[in-house]
Amino acid sequence: MTTAANIVSTVKASYTIAVMGVLGVFAFVSAILIAWPALAYLGAKMFN
């Protein structure tokens, strides 16, 4: 039983890491897309 429990625990940990990774990438892309107009505006002000 301990081997099966270890396998289930490993699968749960892998699934959790995968879900957190996907959500992290989604959050990163969303933050860039939301901040892009402000960054473009500041860049235009800085270089013009």
Jmol script that loads the backbone (N, CA, C; Angstrom):
load data "model"
ATOM      1  N   MET A   1       0.806  -1.203   0.000  1.00  0.00           N
ATOM      2  CA  MET A   1       0.000   0.000   0.000  1.00  0.00           C
ATOM      3  C   MET A   1       0.844   1.259   0.000  1.00  0.00           C
ATOM      4  N   THR A   2       1.999   1.191   0.600  1.00  0.00           N
ATOM      5  CA  THR A   2       2.808   2.409   0.635  1.00  0.00           C
ATOM      6  C   THR A   2       3.313   2.769  -0.752  1.00  0.00           C
ATOM      7  N   THR A   3       3.577   1.765  -1.592  1.00  0.00           N
ATOM      8  CA  THR A   3       4.016   2.071  -2.949  1.00  0.00           C
ATOM      9  C   THR A   3       2.904   2.760  -3.721  1.00  0.00           C
ATOM     10  N   ALA A   4       1.685   2.267  -3.606  1.00  0.00           N
ATOM     11  CA  ALA A   4       0.549   2.898  -4.285  1.00  0.00           C
ATOM     12  C   ALA A   4       0.316   4.298  -3.734  1.00  0.00           C
ATOM     13  N   ALA A   5       0.439   4.467  -2.442  1.00  0.00           N
ATOM     14  CA  ALA A   5       0.251   5.792  -1.845  1.00  0.00           C
ATOM     15  C   ALA A   5       1.335   6.751  -2.322  1.00  0.00           C
ATOM     16  N   ASN A   6       2.540   6.266  -2.453  1.00  0.00           N
ATOM     17  CA  ASN A   6       3.634   7.112  -2.954  1.00  0.00           C
ATOM     18  C   ASN A   6       3.384   7.523  -4.400  1.00  0.00           C
ATOM     19  N   ILE A   7       2.874   6.591  -5.208  1.00  0.00           N
ATOM     20  CA  ILE A   7       2.589   6.917  -6.611  1.00  0.00           C
ATOM     21  C   ILE A   7       1.480   7.958  -6.692  1.00  0.00           C
ATOM     22  N   VAL A   8       0.426   7.778  -5.915  1.00  0.00           N
ATOM     23  CA  VAL A   8      -0.684   8.741  -5.908  1.00  0.00           C
ATOM     24  C   VAL A   8      -0.196  10.101  -5.439  1.00  0.00           C
ATOM     25  N   SER A   9       0.642  10.116  -4.430  1.00  0.00           N
ATOM     26  CA  SER A   9       1.183  11.379  -3.932  1.00  0.00           C
ATOM     27  C   SER A   9       2.039  12.073  -4.989  1.00  0.00           C
ATOM     28  N   THR A  10       2.843  11.308  -5.700  1.00  0.00           N
ATOM     29  CA  THR A  10       3.682  11.875  -6.753  1.00  0.00           C
ATOM     30  C   THR A  10       2.832  12.438  -7.890  1.00  0.00           C
ATOM     31  N   VAL A  11       1.777  11.706  -8.260  1.00  0.00           N
ATOM     32  CA  VAL A  11       0.895  12.184  -9.331  1.00  0.00           C
ATOM     33  C   VAL A  11       0.187  13.463  -8.908  1.00  0.00           C
ATOM     34  N   LYS A  12      -0.290  13.519  -7.664  1.00  0.00           N
ATOM     35  CA  LYS A  12      -0.945  14.731  -7.174  1.00  0.00           C
ATOM     36  C   LYS A  12       0.012  15.918  -7.175  1.00  0.00           C
ATOM     37  N   ALA A  13       1.250  15.691  -6.744  1.00  0.00           N
ATOM     38  CA  ALA A  13       2.238  16.771  -6.725  1.00  0.00           C
ATOM     39  C   ALA A  13       2.548  17.241  -8.145  1.00  0.00           C
ATOM     40  N   SER A  14       2.697  16.306  -9.073  1.00  0.00           N
ATOM     41  CA  SER A  14       2.987  16.670 -10.462  1.00  0.00           C
ATOM     42  C   SER A  14       1.827  17.456 -11.066  1.00  0.00           C
ATOM     43  N   TYR A  15       0.600  17.008 -10.790  1.00  0.00           N
ATOM     44  CA  TYR A  15      -0.573  17.704 -11.305  1.00  0.00           C
ATOM     45  C   TYR A  15      -0.653  19.117 -10.738  1.00  0.00           C
ATOM     46  N   THR A  16      -0.395  19.252  -9.451  1.00  0.00           N
ATOM     47  CA  THR A  16      -0.436  20.575  -8.819  1.00  0.00           C
ATOM     48  C   THR A  16       0.609  21.498  -9.428  1.00  0.00           C
ATOM     49  N   ILE A  17       1.808  20.986  -9.636  1.00  0.00           N
ATOM     50  CA  ILE A  17       2.878  21.800 -10.224  1.00  0.00           C
ATOM     51  C   ILE A  17       2.518  22.195 -11.651  1.00  0.00           C
ATOM     52  N   ALA A  18       1.930  21.275 -12.409  1.00  0.00           N
ATOM     53  CA  ALA A  18       1.549  21.582 -13.793  1.00  0.00           C
ATOM     54  C   ALA A  18       0.463  22.650 -13.834  1.00  0.00           C
ATOM     55  N   VAL A  19      -0.541  22.521 -12.982  1.00  0.00           N
ATOM     56  CA  VAL A  19      -1.627  23.510 -12.962  1.00  0.00           C
ATOM     57  C   VAL A  19      -1.099  24.878 -12.536  1.00  0.00           C
ATOM     58  N   MET A  20      -0.248  24.902 -11.525  1.00  0.00           N
ATOM     59  CA  MET A  20       0.316  26.181 -11.080  1.00  0.00           C
ATOM     60  C   MET A  20       1.199  26.798 -12.163  1.00  0.00           C
ATOM     61  N   GLY A  21       1.913  25.969 -12.899  1.00  0.00           N
ATOM     62  CA  GLY A  21       2.740  26.479 -13.991  1.00  0.00           C
ATOM     63  C   GLY A  21       1.901  27.105 -15.091  1.00  0.00           C
ATOM     64  N   VAL A  22       0.817  26.429 -15.475  1.00  0.00           N
ATOM     65  CA  VAL A  22      -0.060  26.968 -16.516  1.00  0.00           C
ATOM     66  C   VAL A  22      -0.701  28.269 -16.049  1.00  0.00           C
ATOM     67  N   LEU A  23      -1.171  28.294 -14.802  1.00  0.00           N
ATOM     68  CA  LEU A  23      -1.770  29.526 -14.285  1.00  0.00           C
ATOM     69  C   LEU A  23      -0.743  30.645 -14.175  1.00  0.00           C
ATOM     70  N   GLY A  24       0.485  30.310 -13.849  1.00  0.00           N
ATOM     71  CA  GLY A  24       1.545  31.311 -13.775  1.00  0.00           C
ATOM     72  C   GLY A  24       1.843  31.928 -15.134  1.00  0.00           C
ATOM     73  N   VAL A  25       1.901  31.083 -16.162  1.00  0.00           N
ATOM     74  CA  VAL A  25       2.131  31.595 -17.520  1.00  0.00           C
ATOM     75  C   VAL A  25       0.961  32.481 -17.950  1.00  0.00           C
ATOM     76  N   PHE A  26      -0.260  32.045 -17.646  1.00  0.00           N
ATOM     77  CA  PHE A  26      -1.443  32.847 -17.973  1.00  0.00           C
ATOM     78  C   PHE A  26      -1.397  34.204 -17.273  1.00  0.00           C
ATOM     79  N   ALA A  27      -1.020  34.208 -16.010  1.00  0.00           N
ATOM     80  CA  ALA A  27      -0.942  35.463 -15.251  1.00  0.00           C
ATOM     81  C   ALA A  27       0.139  36.378 -15.820  1.00  0.00           C
ATOM     82  N   PHE A  28       1.273  35.802 -16.200  1.00  0.00           N
ATOM     83  CA  PHE A  28       2.374  36.591 -16.762  1.00  0.00           C
ATOM     84  C   PHE A  28       1.958  37.233 -18.085  1.00  0.00           C
ATOM     85  N   VAL A  29       1.350  36.452 -18.973  1.00  0.00           N
ATOM     86  CA  VAL A  29       0.911  36.988 -20.262  1.00  0.00           C
ATOM     87  C   VAL A  29      -0.174  38.033 -20.064  1.00  0.00           C
ATOM     88  N   SER A  30      -1.100  37.782 -19.159  1.00  0.00           N
ATOM     89  CA  SER A  30      -2.161  38.754 -18.892  1.00  0.00           C
ATOM     90  C   SER A  30      -1.590  40.068 -18.367  1.00  0.00           C
ATOM     91  N   ALA A  31      -0.627  39.983 -17.475  1.00  0.00           N
ATOM     92  CA  ALA A  31      -0.023  41.200 -16.927  1.00  0.00           C
ATOM     93  C   ALA A  31       0.672  42.009 -18.016  1.00  0.00           C
ATOM     94  N   ILE A  32       1.361  41.332 -18.925  1.00  0.00           N
ATOM     95  CA  ILE A  32       2.035  42.050 -20.007  1.00  0.00           C
ATOM     96  C   ILE A  32       1.016  42.697 -20.940  1.00  0.00           C
ATOM     97  N   LEU A  33      -0.046  41.959 -21.276  1.00  0.00           N
ATOM     98  CA  LEU A  33      -1.043  42.517 -22.183  1.00  0.00           C
ATOM     99  C   LEU A  33      -1.798  43.681 -21.554  1.00  0.00           C
ATOM    100  N   ILE A  34      -2.027  43.629 -20.260  1.00  0.00           N
ATOM    101  CA  ILE A  34      -2.719  44.724 -19.580  1.00  0.00           C
ATOM    102  C   ILE A  34      -1.802  45.943 -19.463  1.00  0.00           C
ATOM    103  N   ALA A  35      -0.528  45.716 -19.194  1.00  0.00           N
ATOM    104  CA  ALA A  35       0.401  46.831 -18.977  1.00  0.00           C
ATOM    105  C   ALA A  35       0.967  47.380 -20.284  1.00  0.00           C
ATOM    106  N   TRP A  36       0.744  46.696 -21.412  1.00  0.00           N
ATOM    107  CA  TRP A  36       1.387  47.109 -22.657  1.00  0.00           C
ATOM    108  C   TRP A  36       1.055  48.544 -23.073  1.00  0.00           C
ATOM    109  N   PRO A  37      -0.193  48.999 -23.032  1.00  0.00           N
ATOM    110  CA  PRO A  37      -0.456  50.397 -23.432  1.00  0.00           C
ATOM    111  C   PRO A  37       0.291  51.408 -22.555  1.00  0.00           C
ATOM    112  N   ALA A  38       0.351  51.161 -21.267  1.00  0.00           N
ATOM    113  CA  ALA A  38       1.059  52.084 -20.383  1.00  0.00           C
ATOM    114  C   ALA A  38       2.557  52.069 -20.679  1.00  0.00           C
ATOM    115  N   LEU A  39       3.110  50.883 -20.904  1.00  0.00           N
ATOM    116  CA  LEU A  39       4.538  50.798 -21.223  1.00  0.00           C
ATOM    117  C   LEU A  39       4.848  51.474 -22.558  1.00  0.00           C
ATOM    118  N   ALA A  40       3.979  51.316 -23.536  1.00  0.00           N
ATOM    119  CA  ALA A  40       4.181  51.970 -24.830  1.00  0.00           C
ATOM    120  C   ALA A  40       4.102  53.486 -24.684  1.00  0.00           C
ATOM    121  N   TYR A  41       3.159  53.953 -23.883  1.00  0.00           N
ATOM    122  CA  TYR A  41       3.017  55.392 -23.658  1.00  0.00           C
ATOM    123  C   TYR A  41       4.259  55.961 -22.970  1.00  0.00           C
ATOM    124  N   LEU A  42       4.722  55.281 -21.921  1.00  0.00           N
ATOM    125  CA  LEU A  42       5.912  55.759 -21.225  1.00  0.00           C
ATOM    126  C   LEU A  42       7.142  55.710 -22.109  1.00  0.00           C
ATOM    127  N   GLY A  43       7.257  54.671 -22.918  1.00  0.00           N
ATOM    128  CA  GLY A  43       8.383  54.591 -23.843  1.00  0.00           C
ATOM    129  C   GLY A  43       8.349  55.691 -24.873  1.00  0.00           C
ATOM    130  N   ALA A  44       7.175  56.013 -25.385  1.00  0.00           N
ATOM    131  CA  ALA A  44       7.062  57.093 -26.367  1.00  0.00           C
ATOM    132  C   ALA A  44       7.396  58.422 -25.728  1.00  0.00           C
ATOM    133  N   LYS A  45       6.978  58.642 -24.482  1.00  0.00           N
ATOM    134  CA  LYS A  45       7.299  59.894 -23.793  1.00  0.00           C
ATOM    135  C   LYS A  45       8.795  59.999 -23.518  1.00  0.00           C
ATOM    136  N   MET A  46       9.413  58.855 -23.222  1.00  0.00           N
ATOM    137  CA  MET A  46      10.820  58.856 -22.853  1.00  0.00           C
ATOM    138  C   MET A  46      11.717  59.155 -24.047  1.00  0.00           C
ATOM    139  N   PHE A  47      11.357  58.611 -25.214  1.00  0.00           N
ATOM    140  CA  PHE A  47      12.237  58.728 -26.391  1.00  0.00           C
ATOM    141  C   PHE A  47      11.857  59.852 -27.319  1.00  0.00           C
ATOM    142  N   ASN A  48      10.761  60.533 -27.079  1.00  0.00           N
ATOM    143  CA  ASN A  48      10.381  61.659 -27.957  1.00  0.00           C
ATOM    144  C   ASN A  48      10.571  62.975 -27.273  1.00  0.00           C
TER     145      ASN A  48
END
end "model"
wireframe off; spacefill off
backbone 0.3
color backbone group
